[in-house]
Amino acid sequence: MKKTFKITDPKIKRDRLIEAVRHEIKKYIKRERNKNLPDGVDFWDFDCKFGPAAESAKEIHLAEITKCIDQAQEQQLETFYLEILAKPGHRTKKPIPN
């Protein structure tokens, strides 16, 4: 998903638009996680970027998306760019401390 979300509208309240964006993001992540895993893959991982525009987007962790949306709302941004790309993930073993 590579999308610029508009969070201002003359007819719809801002909070309602923010909730709709969050719902769309959750729905997309759930849909991607439910896809069949390729052989040798443990889970679906995600590369995420967030920013006021596509050119200025910075990499973030999946768990930080909500916090970034809240910051965009506080800064009264009219739009923001969000990119979420699924990739295969592999679990690694933690080293055993001696």
C-alpha positions as CSV (number, residue, x, y, z in Angstrom):
1,M,0.0,0.0,0.0
2,K,1.4,3.3,-1.1
3,K,-1.1,6.0,-0.4
4,T,-1.5,9.7,0.4
5,F,-4.4,10.1,2.9
6,K,-6.4,13.3,2.9
7,I,-7.6,14.1,6.5
8,T,-9.5,17.3,5.9
9,D,-12.9,17.5,4.3
10,P,-15.5,20.3,4.5
11,K,-18.4,17.8,5.1
12,I,-16.8,15.2,7.3
13,K,-15.3,15.8,10.7
14,R,-11.5,15.4,11.1
15,D,-11.8,12.7,13.9
16,R,-14.1,10.6,11.7
17,L,-11.6,10.7,8.8
18,I,-8.7,9.7,11.1
19,E,-10.7,6.7,12.3
20,A,-11.5,5.7,8.8
21,V,-7.8,5.9,7.9
22,R,-6.9,3.7,10.9
23,H,-9.5,1.2,10.0
24,E,-8.3,1.0,6.4
25,I,-4.7,0.4,7.6
26,K,-5.7,-2.3,10.0
27,K,-7.8,-4.0,7.3
28,Y,-4.9,-3.9,4.9
29,I,-2.4,-5.4,7.4
30,K,-4.9,-8.1,8.4
31,R,-5.4,-9.0,4.7
32,E,-1.7,-9.2,4.1
33,R,-1.0,-11.3,7.2
34,N,-3.7,-13.8,6.1
35,K,-2.0,-14.6,2.8
36,N,-0.3,-17.9,2.5
37,L,3.4,-17.9,3.5
38,P,6.0,-19.1,1.0
39,D,8.1,-22.1,1.9
40,G,10.8,-21.3,4.5
41,V,9.2,-18.1,5.7
42,D,8.0,-17.8,9.4
43,F,5.8,-14.7,9.2
44,W,4.9,-11.6,7.2
45,D,7.1,-8.6,8.1
46,F,6.3,-5.0,6.9
47,D,8.5,-2.1,5.7
48,C,6.8,1.2,6.5
49,K,7.4,4.8,5.6
50,F,5.5,7.8,6.9
51,G,5.6,11.5,6.1
52,P,3.8,14.6,5.0
53,A,4.7,13.8,1.4
54,A,6.1,10.8,-0.5
55,E,9.4,12.5,-1.0
56,S,10.0,13.3,2.7
57,A,8.7,10.0,4.1
58,K,10.9,8.3,6.7
59,E,11.1,4.7,7.7
60,I,9.2,3.7,10.8
61,H,8.3,0.5,12.6
62,L,4.8,-1.0,12.1
63,A,3.9,-0.3,15.7
64,E,4.6,3.4,15.3
65,I,1.9,4.0,12.6
66,T,-0.7,5.1,15.1
67,K,1.6,7.4,16.9
68,C,2.6,9.1,13.6
69,I,-1.1,9.5,12.6
70,D,-1.7,11.2,16.0
71,Q,1.2,13.5,15.4
72,A,-0.1,14.4,11.9
73,Q,-3.4,15.2,13.5
74,E,-1.8,17.4,16.2
75,Q,0.2,19.3,13.5
76,Q,-3.0,19.9,11.6
77,L,-1.7,18.4,8.4
78,E,-4.1,18.2,5.5
79,T,-2.6,15.1,4.0
80,F,0.0,12.5,4.9
81,Y,1.8,9.7,3.0
82,L,1.9,6.1,4.3
83,E,3.7,3.2,2.6
84,I,3.3,-0.4,3.9
85,L,5.0,-3.2,2.0
86,A,4.8,-6.8,3.1
87,K,8.0,-8.9,3.0
88,P,8.8,-12.4,4.2
89,G,10.2,-12.6,7.7
90,H,12.5,-15.1,9.4
91,R,12.7,-15.7,13.1
92,T,16.2,-15.7,14.7
93,K,17.2,-17.4,17.8
94,K,18.2,-15.3,20.8
95,P,21.8,-15.9,22.0
96,I,22.0,-17.8,25.2
97,P,23.7,-15.7,27.9
98,N,26.4,-17.6,29.9
